[in-house]
Structures are given as C-alpha cells and as structure tokens.
C-alpha cells in the first residue's frame, strides 16, 4: 500500500516548511511548492528525505489565473516521482500578508488578498478533486485575525474570514467522499511573514506575548505539529471545523 502523500503550497519556508517536516516524521511523503526560492525549497526537500520520507518541490504562483498547468505538473510528479495517481492530503498554506489601515487600504491590495487567500485555495482544491483520494483531507490555513482584531489587517483578515466559510461549505459538499476539510488558524508566529515584524520587532513581540495566555509568541513548530495532528487518522471524525492554534492570543 502506498504511503500517504501531502501537497503543501508554500512549503519552502515558515509554516509550510514546518508542516512538511512534521508530516514527514509521521511517514507522509511531500510535494511542496515554492514561489521564488528554489534553493530554499530544495533544502526543505533534503530535510524531508533525511527523516525517511520522499519529497518533490514544484514552482507555484498563488496569483496565477490558470491553474491547469500546475495541476498537470502535480499529476506528472505523482506518477513519475512517487509511482501513484492520487494525493492523500492537500494543505492550502501559501500566502502573503498586508498591513495598512482600513482608510489606506487600496482596492488592489484587497483584491490581492482575496486572489491569494480565497480564490486560489478554492479553485486549486476544486481542480485537484479528481486527484484527491476518497477518505483524504483538505486543510485550509486561516488566521487568528479572523477572530480577534488588530488595526492594520482588515484586508488580510477579511480574506481569512472567507476561508473559514469556505471550509464549512467544502466539508459539507465533500463529505460524501469521506474527505475531511478543516481550517487551521495560527496566531502570531515568529517567521518572516509580513516582513518578519513579529519575529524582529522586540516591542511588538513583547506586546503580543503579554496578550497571550501561554505567555509567548508562537513558533513554526507549534503550527507544523498542529497541522500534522489535524491530518492524522486520530482526527478522522472532525470536519468543517476552524481550529485556532494561538496559545490563547487575545482571549
């Protein structure tokens, strides 16, 4: 029987890298994507293979209007590199941030947030349905900002709120194939996301930690391990849920 295999968009750094490594340690093979840094992606593939799983990295533009070439590439990679026809898991992780006050947010920024965080995950999941195994799973990445409010993130948070709704609808409609669909909503994490502000700004880091029940800002392994848990058979009876992993931020 083939091992499980996960496609993770945005797997070359940050949360996607951590997800790939945690899943690999559970014996899940990985197809990851990267946007600009093939070297970083190749390094993650080497890390995945070092723990005993197989890996392949593909270029992917989360703003691409035509996803068909990428879907063809996934299919060819499954056959050529893994000797199989199907995916077990799809993790829609790729994304970027946007910081601007509500009054200063442009239409272009708002549209970009919805292209990357809503349109592409929606349409990519739809396009990959013939490739996704019955009994498989889809994981969308939401954000704690869809629950709590920090000025400056209106456009980003609105898009992530749409992801939460998408999760419920996809879970309802794909349940007939026993495909589980859930959303993982990280709180503030120390990565290079959004220019690395949470990681590199001591005052911001301390402010968030002081408003988090667990008393610190999150680290990538906090999210990577949560994603691996949500995709595991231990959570086979959960679908349509938004699971926040924020250490209790802004309770």
VOTOR-284135 format. One record per residue (C-alpha): x, y, z. Coordinates in steps of 0.02 Angstrom, whole numbers. Example, Ala and Ser with C-alpha at 12.3 -4.5 7.8 and 13.67 -1.06 7.14 Angstrom:
<recs>
REC    east   north      up
REC     615    -225     390
REC     684     -53     357
</recs>
This chain:
<recs>
REC    east   north      up
REC       0       0       0
REC      64     172     -45
REC     114     290      95
REC      11     444     124
REC      63     596      24
REC      27     780      54
REC      33     928     -64
REC      81    1084      35
REC      80    1252     -51
REC     210    1373      12
REC     320    1237      87
REC     490    1317      60
REC     491    1420     220
REC     399    1466     379
REC     242    1371     424
REC     241    1268     265
REC     416    1205     297
REC     370    1157     474
REC     213    1067     414
REC     314     969     286
REC     442     913     415
REC     314     862     545
REC     214     763     418
REC     373     682     352
REC     416     623     527
REC     248     533     526
REC     295     445     365
REC     198     559     247
REC     280     595      79
REC     281     777      24
REC     251     876    -133
REC     289    1055     -86
REC     280    1216    -183
REC     385    1372    -188
REC     365    1540    -273
REC     537    1617    -292
REC     671    1519    -197
REC     709    1351    -275
REC     863    1336    -164
REC     758    1352      -6
REC     634    1226     -75
REC     771    1103    -116
REC     840    1121      60
REC     669    1076     132
REC     659     926      16
REC     827     868      81
REC     766     887     261
REC     610     786     221
REC     713     648     142
REC     832     647     290
REC     691     587     403
REC     644     448     282
REC     504     520     176
REC     504     559     -10
REC     495     738     -72
REC     472     841    -230
REC     461    1030    -248
REC     363    1121    -384
REC     354    1305    -431
REC     184    1383    -398
REC     113    1558    -412
REC     -32    1585    -292
REC     -94    1727    -402
REC     -96    1627    -564
REC    -261    1640    -656
REC    -236    1475    -746
REC    -204    1330    -627
REC    -215    1193    -759
REC     -26    1186    -794
REC      10    1166    -609
REC    -118    1027    -592
REC     -37     938    -740
REC     132     957    -654
REC      63     881    -493
REC      -8     733    -589
REC     155     704    -681
REC     254     717    -518
REC     140     592    -431
REC     166     468    -570
REC     349     499    -608
REC     421     527    -434
REC     302     431    -322
REC     228     296    -433
REC      49     339    -390
REC    -104     431    -457
REC    -178     514    -302
REC    -148     635    -160
REC    -198     595      19
REC    -192     773      88
REC    -199     948      16
REC    -137    1091     126
REC    -178    1264      60
REC     -43    1361     151
REC      35    1484      27
REC       1    1665      67
REC      64    1840     100
REC      16    1975     223
REC     -40    2154     201
REC     -29    2293     328
REC    -124    2455     304
REC    -258    2549     398
REC    -435    2524     338
REC    -439    2700     266
REC    -275    2675     173
REC    -311    2502     101
REC    -318    2507     -88
REC    -433    2407    -200
REC    -279    2323    -272
REC    -223    2263    -100
REC    -396    2198     -57
REC    -410    2107    -222
REC    -236    2031    -200
REC    -282    1964     -28
REC    -437    1879     -97
REC    -345    1813    -250
REC    -210    1730    -147
REC    -306    1675       8
REC    -479    1636     -61
REC    -486    1617    -250
REC    -331    1510    -270
REC    -365    1390    -124
REC    -546    1374    -183
REC    -502    1343    -365
REC    -348    1235    -331
REC    -445    1121    -215
REC    -582    1110    -346
REC    -456    1070    -483
REC    -372     935    -380
REC    -531     845    -327
REC    -508     708    -459
REC    -333     680    -390
REC    -381     681    -206
REC    -415     511    -129
REC    -585     467     -59
REC    -559     474     129
REC    -422     604     109
REC    -416     776     184
REC    -403     960     144
REC    -329    1087     263
REC    -352    1273     235
REC    -247    1398     331
REC    -348    1536     412
REC    -287    1660     544
REC    -319    1711     722
REC    -352    1884     648
REC    -520    1819     585
REC    -572    1810     768
REC    -477    1948     859
REC    -444    2120     789
REC    -280    2212     766
REC    -289    2376     669
REC    -199    2369     503
REC    -251    2194     449
REC    -427    2222     384
REC    -398    2160     206
REC    -299    2007     259
REC    -421    1962     398
REC    -574    1980     285
REC    -497    1856     165
REC    -460    1735     305
REC    -638    1752     368
REC    -693    1695     196
REC    -578    1544     214
REC    -673    1494     371
REC    -838    1497     275
REC    -760    1403     128
REC    -703    1268     248
REC    -880    1232     307
REC    -953    1227     132
REC    -816    1115      63
REC    -833     997     212
REC   -1020     982     182
REC   -1005     952      -4
REC    -855     834       1
REC    -919     730     147
REC    -998     607      26
REC    -823     556     -25
REC    -768     548     158
REC    -649     693     126
REC    -619     793     285
REC    -600     981     269
REC    -539    1090     412
REC    -456    1259     439
REC    -303    1290     547
REC    -295    1467     614
REC    -124    1518     682
REC     -99    1663     798
REC      55    1773     788
REC     207    1668     741
REC     392    1712     733
REC     428    1694     546
REC     474    1809     402
REC     289    1829     362
REC     238    2011     341
REC     419    2065     337
REC     461    1971     497
REC     384    2103     612
REC     329    1981     747
REC     500    1897     746
REC     610    2051     730
REC     519    2189     824
REC     551    2163    1011
REC     414    2284    1065
REC     283    2201     954
REC     340    2028    1009
REC     326    2077    1193
REC     155    2157    1166
REC      84    2000    1085
REC     162    1888    1218
REC      82    1993    1354
REC     -89    1967    1272
REC     -68    1780    1251
REC    -124    1658    1385
REC      30    1548    1363
REC     144    1700    1384
REC     242    1693    1222
REC     230    1716    1035
REC     209    1559     931
REC     348    1466     841
REC     334    1373     674
REC     340    1200     757
REC     183    1247     855
REC      90    1256     690
REC     182    1117     599
REC     140     993     736
REC     -41    1051     741
REC     -60    1027     553
REC      12     852     565
REC    -109     811     706
REC    -260     876     610
REC    -216     773     457
REC    -184     614     556
REC    -306     470     573
REC    -327     521     755
REC    -436     665     694
REC    -533     564     567
REC    -703     612     639
REC    -675     800     631
REC    -728     902     481
REC    -794    1076     446
REC    -702    1150     594
REC    -594    1302     619
REC    -457    1260     744
REC    -362    1407     814
REC    -185    1372     873
REC    -130    1535     952
REC     -80    1496    1131
REC    -235    1590    1185
REC    -198    1756    1100
REC    -319    1897    1141
REC    -441    1792    1240
</recs>
